[in-house]
Amino acid sequence: MLRVQQNSVRSGMSLAALLVALAILFTGTLPTYAGKKKEEKKEEVPLWKQIDFSKIVWPNPPAITRVRYLDYFATEKYDQPKDQKSGWMDRLAGVAAGENKANKPLFQLMSPYGMGVDSKNRLYVADGKVGAVFVFNTETRDVELIKNGTHARFGLITGVAIDDSDRLFVSDSVAKRVLIFEPNHRLEGTVSDGMASPAGIAIDNENRYLYVCDTELDQVLVYNADAPYQLIRKMGAPNSKHELTSPGDFSRPTNAAVDQDGNLYVSDTFNDRVEVFDADGNFVRTWGKAGDGPGYFARPKGIAIDSDGHVWVADTVQDRLQVFTNEGHLLLWMGGHGLLPGQFSAIQGLAIDKNDRVFASEQYIGRVQMFRYINDETAKAEKAKRDAETQKKSIGKPAQSSTESSAAKTTAANAQPQAPPR
């Protein structure tokens, strides 16, 4: 079992102080800044360029890396004007001299939750407070918005799913419906039959199912993912008191994910467990129970499947990401409360794309962190490479003769401990 622990960071730490701490942690040096004397002035190096993010991995070396930190998303791309002069601390704090509204990012995440990634590697993030779906270009960090009042009418958007033709599905808990947008972000339909409070959603591209977790009904509703979006079946018994614990029933189910075989995995949040069903809606298994240690849950929410079929679960209370086999055996956990890369502040949503990039959304800090999962094949190749290097080194060492080996054993056997001096 692989475990990762990180030190927490005070929630009250300023952005400037946090970045300074990061620079010291990963470079061992303080940021370079302009000296007082003109002749001693040095070229300033942006603080984020001094941090080697490639070294943030799980589990800790020398173990073979299985998860690597990549980046985070919070606002639109912001380019500092070249003619703007200010101290490095001012820029970190966002109060650069001469700054005006035109220089500030226009869009910033406030309460991100559901996420999805399209075929162009664009990240879609539903933000209920902003009332928009953020669409991040993960390479350039540019962002566009699907806005309330412009592209559709939103009440409180939560879940996001994208099918294999780049159609976007967005759940709205207040409006009690799921909105469907075509690839150019034009609204093409809605589905609402039987919904009370839709939350997380998932698409089964093979069987063309749309799964909707309804936290008020304590059910997972199954629809046809194509027009006219008929309601096919309801999973779990309706329960207004949210107290059912029997296998196949739910208490506040919040999120769902579908594996390559069409099996459905549901975060049964108030029961602190994961439930698994086949494509026909038959109950398969469940795992997890309340607790604060690795392998236990305290309000699991976001859930996603990687390319090897491992199940990733986001634990909101413990701010922890845990990775399981499809039968519920813990493989790795990472996270904890904090603001540093790999730490979380009210982790909520989870998504994994076809390139095994893992996205985790956080409510309190308003960001999405991006990681890379290193799949089994790549990890096995790395292990084989290390084994070959070790064997090569051992072959290069001079072998000890049998006579020398025998003499050494005899000497060791005859050696007696000396009495301490009186």
Residue, then its C-alpha position, 0 to 999 in steps of 0.5 A: m500500500l502506498r501512502v502520501q502525507q503532506n503538511s497542512v498550510r494555514s488557510g489564512m496564509s497570503l498568496a505572496a507568502l505561500l508562493v515564497a514558501l513554495a519557492i524555498l521548498f522546491t528550490g531551496t532559495l528565496p526569490t530573486y528581486a531587484g537590489k536597492k543599488k542600481e549597479e546591483k540590480k539583477e534581472e527578476v525571475p518570476l517566482w513560479k518559474q523557480i519552482d520545479f513542479s516535476k518533482i511533485v510526485w506520488p508515492n515519494p521517491p525512490a518508489i516508482t512514480r504513479v501520480r505527477y502534479l502538472d498544473y492548476f486552473a483558477t482564472e483566465k490567462y493573465d499577461q503582465p504588461k511589459d511597461q508596468k513597474s512594481g516590486w515582486m511582492d506587489r505583483l504576487a499580491g495583485v496590487a501592481a503599481g498602475e494596475n487597472k481593471a483592464n489588466k485584471p483577469l475577467f473570469q475567476l473560479m469561485s465554486p467549481y464542481g463538475m468537470g469534463v474534457d472534450s476531444k480537443n483536451r479542453l476542460y469544462v468546469a461548472d461553477g454554481k456561484v459564477g453561474a457559468v461553465f468555464v472552458f479552459n484550454t489546458e495548453t494555453r490556459d485561455v478560457e471562454l464561458i458558457k454563460n447564464g443569460t447568454h447561452a442558457r438559463f442556469g439556476l445552480i449548475t453542478g454536474v458535467a459530462i461530455d459524450d464521445s461526440d463532444r456534446l455537453f451535458v450540464s445538471d442544474s439542481v435548482a431548475k431540476r433538469v439537465l441541459i444538453f449543448e452541441p459541440n459549438h455550445r448551442l443549447e440543443g435540448t433539456v431533460s427533466d422527467g422525474m428529477a428533483s435535485p440532479a447533481g453529478i452525471a455520467i455518460d455511458n457512450e457504448n450503451r448511450y445512457l445518461y446517469v443522473c444522481d438525484t440527491e433529493l430522491d436518493q436515486v440514480l435516474v437513467y435516461n437515453a442519452d439521445a433525443p428524446y431523452q426518455l427515462i429508462r429506469k430508476m435505481g434505488a428506492p425513493n427515501s425522503k429521510h435519506e436513511l436507507t443503507s441496504p445494498g442497491d439503495f442510496s443516501r444522498p448519491t452525489n456523483a457517478a462514473v462508468d468504466q470501459d465495461g459499462n459498469l456504473y460506480v456511484s458515490d453513496t455520500f451519506n452512507d460513506r461508500v461506493e456502490v457498483f452496478d452493471a449496465d442493466g442496473n443490477f447491483v454488483r458490489t459495494w465497499g467503504k465505510a465511515g472513518d478517517g484512515p486510508g481506505y475509509f470515507a467521510r462524505p465521498k463525492g467526486i468519482a472517476i475511472d482511469s485507463d487501467g480501471h482503477v476507481w478514484v474517489a474524492d473525499t470532501v471532509q478529509d480532503r483526500l484522493q484515494v485510488f482503489t481497484n474495481e473491487g475496492h482494494l486501496l492502492l494509493w492515497m494522497g492529499g490532506h487539508g492545505l493549499l500546496p500542490g496535491q493538498f485540497s480545500a473542500i475537494q468536490g469534483l473529479a474527472i479523468d480524461k483519455n490521456d489519464r490526466v486527473f482533474a480535482s475541483e476545490q470549493y473553498i479555494g476556487r481552483v482545479q488541480m491537474f495531475r498525471y496518472i502513470n498507467d500500469e504499462t508505463a510503471k512496469a516498463e520503468k521497473a524493468k528498466r531499473d531492474a536491468e540497470t541494477q543487474k548490469k551494475s552487479i555484473g560489473k562488480p568483481a566476484q569474490s573467490s570461493t577461497e576468499s569467501s570461505a576464509a571470510k566466513t571462518t574469520a567471522a565465526n571465530a571472532q569473539p567479542q572483547a571484554p571491556p577494559r577494567 
